[in-house]
Amino acid sequence: MTKFQIFLLIMICSELVASSSQMLLKKSATLHYSSWIREYLNKWVITGYFMLFVSMLLTIRGYAYADSYMNVPVCETLGYIFVMIFGRIFFGEKITRNKIIGMIFILAGILVFYT
C-alpha cells in the first residue's frame, strides 16, 4: 500500500466514526430526559463524544501519511455524504434534490482536487 492509500483509508475510517457519532448525538437529542443532567450525561452522548475523540485521533494519525496538508480538508468533506446516508438509514430523512446536487458538487470538488 502506498502512503497516500493508507492516508485515504485512515481518513475514510475517521469520517465514518465521526458521522456515526453525530448519529448518536442526534438520537440523544430526540429523547426526553427526567433532568437536564441526564440530558447531557447519558449513554448516547458519552458514546458519541468518545467516538468524536477517536475520530480526532484517527485524523491526527492520518496526518503522518498525508502528502500535503491540503489533502485533509478535502477528505473531511466525505463526512457530509456519510451523514446524509446515515440520516436516511437511521432517521428516515428524505434525500432531496438539493441534497443530491450538493453531494455531486462535493464529489466533483474531490475529483477535481485529486486529478
N, C-alpha and C positions, 0 to 999 in steps of 0.2 A: 504494500500500500504506500502510496506517495504521501508526503507531508500534507498536501492540500486535501487529499481524500480523508485522511484522519481528521483534519480540521473540520471538514463538512460533516462527517459522521458525529463528531462531538457536538457541533453546533445544532444539528438537527435533533439530537437527543436532548440537548439543553432546552430547545424551544418546545419540544413535546412535553417535557417535565413542567416548564413554566406555564404552558397552555393548560395542562391538566390541573395545575394548582389554581389557576384562575377559575376553572370549573368548580373546584371545591369551595372556593371563596364565594362564588355566585350561589352555589347550593346553600351555603350558610346564610346568605342574605335573604333567601326566600323563606327561611324558617322563623318561627316566633319563639322567643325565649322568655322564661319567667323573670329574669332580671337582666340588667344591662351588662353585668359582669359575665354572665353565661353567653351573652351575645358575642362577646369578644374572646372568651376562653372556652371553646368547645372543640370537639374532635375535628370538625371541618376546617375551622380557622387555623388551629395549630398545625394540622397536617398540610394545609395549603401554604402557610408561611414556611414550614420546613422544606417543602418542595421548591419554593422560590429560592431558598438558600442553596439547595442542591443545584438548582439551575444556574445560580450565580457561580458556584464552584466549577461547574462544567464549562461555563463560558470562559472563566479565567484560565482553566486548563487548555481550552481551545486556543487561547491567545498564543500559547507556546508553539502552535503549529501553523499559525496564520502567516502568510507571506507578507501581508500588508495589513495595517490597521483598518483599511477601508473594507476589508472582507467581513469584519464582524457586524457592522450595522446592516449590511446587505443581507446577511444570513438571518439576522434577528427579525427581518420583515416576514419571515416564514411563520412567525407566531400569529400574525393576523389571520393567515389562512387556516392554521390549526384551530384557532379559537372559533372561527366561523363554522368549521366542520364539527367540532365538538359541541358547539351550541345547538346545532341541528340534531345531533345524535342524542344528547342528554337532556335538552330542554325543549326540543321540538320547534326551535326558532326557524322562521322562514328564511330561505336564502333568496333574497330579492334580486331583481335585475341589476340594481345599483351596486349591490354587494359583489355580484359576479363581475361587473365591469371594473370595480375597484381591485378585485383579485387578479384580473387579467393585467391591469396596469402594474401591479406588484410583481407578477411573474415576468412581464415584459421587461421591467426595470432590472430584475435579477439577470435575465438572459442577456440584455444589452451590456450590463456590467461585466459579466463573465465571458462574453465573446469578443 
